[in-house]
């Protein structure tokens, strides 16, 4: 079972500890990563690395995880929107987009506390 499209190509992402993939459609990149089998701090570390790819542009980041990352959501300002969807296997898909909100989330804070 994979929740990452087969068309997505593996890419290198600075600071990531899991594989990232990119799918480009109509000039917009969607980046995917799966931390569903990882424990802390990997989901937070990888989310922050991935969020740098979409900051202030129209690209999208999709995180596959074993649960909604509440600690991560608390670190984001209103410039990063997110939606959570339950998917097969008891996992969640979190989709992040950048929003022009006049604030700036600190994407260097990778700890949950």
C-alpha positions, 0 to 999 in steps of 0.5 A: 500500500502506498499513498504516494502517486506512482508518477511522483519522482524521488527528490532530495530535500535538505534536512529530510530523514525520509524520502520525498517525492515530487509530482508536477501538474500544470506548473504546480509541484506537489511534494509527498513524504511518508512518516507513518512508520517513524517516531518522534522527532522524524514527522516534525523534522520532515514536515518542517523540511517539506514546508520550506518547499511550499513557503510563499508559493502555490506548491503543495505538501502532502504528509502521510502519518500515523496520526494528525501531528497536533504538535506541528499544527501548534507551531504553524501560523496562519500562513500555512493552511492544512487539512487532515483526511483519514486514509486507508490503513488507519493513516492520515493524509495532511495537505499543507498550502502556503497562504498570504497571511502577513505572518511568517511561520518559523520553520526552523523549530523542529521539536514538539515542545 
